[in-house]
Amino acid sequence: MNEWIIASREPAVLVTVAIAEGSVPREPGARMLVTAAQVVATIGGGHLELRAIETARAMLRNAAPRHFERFALGPSLGQCCGGVVHLAFELVEPAQAALLSERRGADSWRLAALDGAADSALFDAAGSQLHGAPAPVFARGRGTHVMQEQDGRRWLVAQVAAPRAHVMLFGAGHVGAAVVRAMAHLPCTLTWVDEREDMFPPALPDNVRVEATDAPEDLVAGAPDGASYLVMTHSHALDQRLACAILARPAVGWFGLIGSHTKRKQFEHRLRARGFDAARIDAMACPIGLPGITGKEPAVIAASVSAQLLTLWEAASRADAGAPPIRLVGSC
């Protein structure tokens, strides 16, 4: 369930990584929600998270509005990371949480005072205030950070970014259902399409929207630019119609077609015969998934293609930000 939905319905404390120094489990902006009975998301696990949960639940018992604390992971917590994390704890305002739940598809910014009155405010991506108390001007280009006013008052500036990745998933069979389960908590939104309405389960993850339609290929043109397309229907004829619709439109982020190397050869021949550009056909992923993972169980395919998409999305995100190549590090 979405954290903001929970926070709008019951008392909850939001724990945010406000500052990260050195080697730490999570980045500034990582957050988790703590209620009396559950914990949603994570700030990195280990002793740090255990202490954070204890602090948050003490705040709930005492109705304390906020807390800000520095944790030295090595000396005070015995974690091998050795860095320093500053955590902001806030008793969540239900009205703000409800508005954030409504805005899950749009970028937002939250400001929360760390000193003085327990003020908070919500802004849209352009910096226009949507809710809350008067708040200072803040920098939107820095990501989540702590800012200080001239009088010394500190504010947590927290980015609440909408998922950048969107998946158009065609097919509600065993593998399609496994893909939905695998992507339920990934940073993406997903449109799940099938002709057979009775194939969809009654309960869906928060990031999934269902489209039951007799003409699935008509939805291709209306998908967001840069979306990823994953085709795994019950019919090769429908797969082919979808492939033609996807290759015919511009701004396709990625196109994966479930099937064997033999199926790929057949589709390549048919698509070439229909005049599609060779480079676009070559870019079609078929078979799907990471090299070296050969299992055909639905859960294995779903895990493999989810990892494949995460690799592509993170590479695209680094390219958009002009970041250097990723340096792989272990978590603590």
N, C-alpha and C positions, 0 to 999 in steps of 0.2 A: 504494500500500500504506500502511496505517496506520503512523504514525511509531513508535508504541509496539511494534508487532509487530516492526519492524526492530530497534529498540533492545533487544528481549528476545533477539535471535538473534545479534547481532554487536556488537563494541565500537563505541560511538557517544558523541558529545558533544552535549548539548542546549544550544543557545544561546537565551537568553531576554532579551527587552527588559525590564529590571528597572525602569528609571526613564527617562522621556522628558521633556525640558525644551525648550520652545519648538517651533519648526517641525521636525518629524522625520518620516521615512517611515512608521513603524509605531508602534502604541500599546503601553503596558506590557502584557505577557502574550503578545505576538507571539513566536513561537518557530520555530526550524528545527533539524533533526537533521542532524548531519554524521558520516558514516562515512568510511572510507578511500577508498571508491569512489563515494559518492553524497551528494547533498544533498537533503533532503526539506523542503518548505515554504520560507518566506522571512521575513527580518526587514526587508525593504525594498529589497534590491538595492543596486547601486552599489558605491562603494569601501568603504563600511562593511561590507557583506556579504562582499566579497572578503577584507578583513582578518579578519573573524570566521571565515571558513572556514579561512584560513591558521592562525589561532590554535588553532582546534579540532583541526586535523590535527596540529599540533605537540604538542598535549596527548595525542592518541592515540599518537603515536610515543614519547612520554616517559612515558606512563601517569600523567600529572598529573591529580589528582582534580578540581580546580576552578580557576577564574580569574574575577576580577571587574575590569572595566575601563571607564573613562570615555572616550568618544569625542566630541570637539568636531567636528561635521560640517564646518563651514566652514574653520576654521584648520588642522586636522590632516588632513582628508580631501579638501578641495576640493569638497565638495558644497554646492549652492546653498541647501539648507534652512536652514543656519545654526544649528540647534539642537544640543542635547547629548543623547547616548544613553549609558546605562550598561548594559552587557551582562554577564549572568551565564553562565558556561560551566561545565557539569557533566559529568563522566564518568558516564554513565547506569548505574545499578544494574539488571542484567537482571531481577531478581525484581520490583522495583518497576514496571519497564516492562511485564512480563507481566501484573501485576495491573491496571495502567491500561488495557491492551488489553482485558482481560475487562470492565472497567467503562466501556466507551466510551459506553454509554447512560445513565450516571449522572454527576452532578457530583462532582468530587473537588478536593482541595486538596493541593498539594505544598509542603513546607518544605525548604529547602536552606541549610545554614550557609555563610555567606560568609567567616567568620573561624573560627579554631580548627580543631578536628577536622572532617573532611569528612562531617558528619552530614546525614542526610536523613530525611524522614518523609512518610507519605501518610495523608490523612484523608478521610472521607466528607463529604457536604454538611452534616451536622449537627455536624461537628467531632470525631467519634469516630475515634481513630487506628486505621488498618488495617495499617500496616507501618512499619518503620524504627526509628530511634533516638529517645530521649526528645527532645521539642521543646517550645518555649514556647507559651503561649496566644497566639493570634493573632486579628486582626479579620477576619471573613469578609465584612464589608460594603464593603470598600474595593477589591475586585478585586486584581489583581496589584500588589504593592508590596514595598518593602524595610522591614523593621522592625528596631529595635535594642533589645536587652535593657539592663537597668540597668548591667551590667558592660561595655557597649560592643559586645558581640558582635552582628553583623548576620546577618539571615536573609532570604533570598528567600522571599516568600509568593506562590505562583503558583496561580492558579485554573485548573483544567482543566474547563471547562464542557462538558457534553453538548450536542449540537445541540438548539436549541429548536424548530426547524421540522421538520415531518414532511409528506411528500408521499405521497398514495395515487395511484399512476399506473396507470390501467387501459388496457391495450393494448400489445402487444409488437411492433407493426409497425415500419416504418422510422422514423416520427416518434417513437414511444415509445423505441426504441433510441437515437435521437439525443438525446432528453431525458435519458436515463440517462447518456450520455457527457458531456453538458453539465453535469450536476449532480454528477458524480463527486467533485469537490473543493469543492463548496459546503457551507456550514455547515448541513446538513440530513441527515435520514435519509429513506429512500425505500422504500416497499413497492411492488413492481412486480407487477401482477396480469394474468394472461391465462388463458384456457381451454386454450391450446395449449402444452403443456410444451416441445415441440421448438422453439419460437420463442425461448426464452431462450438467450443465449450461455453457453458453459461457464465463462467467467471473468467475474466481476462486481466492480464497485468495492466498497470496504469498507463504504460507507454504504448499500448496496442489499440488500434481502431479497426473494426471489422467492416468490410464491404462485401455484401452478398449480391452478386450481379450475374446476369446471363451473358454479359459482354465484358469480361475482365480486361480485354485489350483496350477498351475505351478509356480506362483509367490511367493508362500510361502517359498520355499527353498532359494530364492535369497534375502529374506528380511534381514535387519541387525540383528545381534545377539542382543537379549534382546528386540526386538520390541514387541509392544502390538498388538494383533489381535482382530478385532471387526467384527463379522460375522452377517450380517443381509440382506441376499439376498432374492430374490423373490421366491426361490425354496428350499424346505426342502431337496431334493436330493442333491442340490449343497451345502447347508449348511453342510450336512453330509460328502461330499467329502472334503470340506475345513477343517472340524474338524479332519478328518483322516490325512490330510496333515500336519496340525499344530501339532497334537499330535505326529506325526512321526518324527518331527525334534527336535534337541536339541536347547538350548539357547532361549527358548520362555519366554519373560518377563511376559506376561499376555495374557489370551485368554478369550474373552467374546462372548457368543452366545445369540442373542436376542431370547426370547421365555418365555413360562410359565413353571411352575414346571412340568406340564405334559410332555411338550416337552423335558425337561431335563431328565426325567425318560426314555423316549423313546430313547434318544440319549445315555444315560448311558448304557442301555441294548445292543444297537447295537455296541457301541464302545468296551464294554467288550467282546462281541461275536467275535470281530475282534482281540482280544488279546492285547488291549492297557492296559498299566499299570494303576492300580486302583488309585494310587496317582495322576497321570496326569489327569485322568478323574475327580477326586474329585476337583482338582484345577480349572477346567473350571467354569467360572462365567456364570450361567444361572439360573434364570433371571439376567439381568445386571442392574447396577445402585446401588445407595446407599439404604440401608435398610430404610424403612419408607416413601420413595417416591414412591407412587403407581400409579400416573397419567400415562395414556397411550398416551397422546398427543405427537407427535413427538418432539416438543420443550422441553417438560418436560423430556422425556427419554434422549434426548441429553444433557440437563443440568445435569441430574443425573449421567450419565455415564462419562461425562467430569469431574465432581467433584470426582467420584470414581477413575479415572485414575490419576488426580492430587494428590490425597491422596497417591496412590501407588508410583508415581514418586518422590514425595518429601521424602517419607520414604526411598526409595532406594538411593536418593541423600545424605541423612543424614548418612545412613549406609556406603556409599562409602567414605564419608569424615570423618568417625569416630566421628560424632557429637553426643552430648547427646540428649535424647528425646526432642522433640519440646515443648516450653513453649508458650501457646497461649496468645497473647496480642491483645488488640484492637488498631485500627488505630486512629490517631487524626484528 
